[in-house]
Amino acid sequence: MIPAPGEIRALHRAHAPSPEAFELVHTHCEIVWAIAEQLLSRCAEDLDADLVRAGCLVHDIGVYRLGDAPYVRHGVLGHELLAEAGLPETIRRFASCHTGVGLRRADIVAQNLPIPLGDYVAETGEEALVMYADKFHSKSNPPTFYSATAFAARIARFGPDKVELFDAMRARFGEPDLAPLVTRYGHRLV
């Protein structure tokens, strides 16, 4: 069962602690869908567009449950929230498996991350596309679009292997044209 955009919007509204949080997170999810949709239109792979859309729209829903918890927990918190909402594992994985370019057990141990030990990596083309599209926009203050070059520089602090993983997704999916989105949303581009 793939939830419709209206169902996902209602889920966001039900869990957002404030209208401002809803606006920030849901708008980011819609932007990630706009980026993924653009990439999907040129993708050589046969991916399920409805599944990609749902994944984009739910991937950051765990942010609403963060409270004072470290940001890296938002993926597992989103997975839990989506499970409580009765959504299938195929949808829940978009929340838990989109952080960075994937988190492996070794990353969790090496960085002493406060999440359950496991591998949180994209296993399907749809999951990989959502993860990749998410790298081009941040909910930071102010919200920011990142070029592929800027994101690669950002992730380099986690090691050359992370840059290689990002570059592989870049080769697989191409680069989005961010100019129309920058104009539409008025967020800065780095």
QUICOR-V762262 format. One record per backbone hydrogen bond with DSSP energy under -1.0 kcal/mol. NH is the residue of the N-H (numbers start at 0). CO is the residue of the C=O. If there is no record, write none. Layout:
nh: <NH;NH>
co: <CO;CO>
This chain:
nh: <7;8;9;10;11;12;13;14;15;21;22;23;24;25;26;27;28;29;30;31;32;33;34;35;36;37;38;39;40;41;46;51;52;53;54;55;56;57;58;60;62;63;64;65;68;72;73;76;77;78;79;80;81;82;83;84;85;86;90;91;92;93;94;95;96;101;102;107;108;109;110;112;114;119;127;128;129;130;131;132;133;134;135;136;137;143;144;145;150;151;152;153;154;157;158;162;163;164;165;166;167;168;169;170;171;172;173;181;182;183;184;185;189>
co: <3;4;5;6;7;8;9;10;11;17;18;19;20;21;22;23;24;25;26;27;28;29;30;31;32;33;34;35;36;38;44;47;48;49;50;51;52;53;54;57;59;60;61;62;65;69;70;72;73;74;75;76;77;78;79;80;82;81;87;87;88;90;91;91;92;98;119;103;104;105;106;107;112;102;123;124;125;126;127;128;129;131;132;133;143;137;187;135;146;147;148;149;150;154;155;158;159;160;161;162;163;164;165;166;167;168;169;177;178;179;180;181;144>
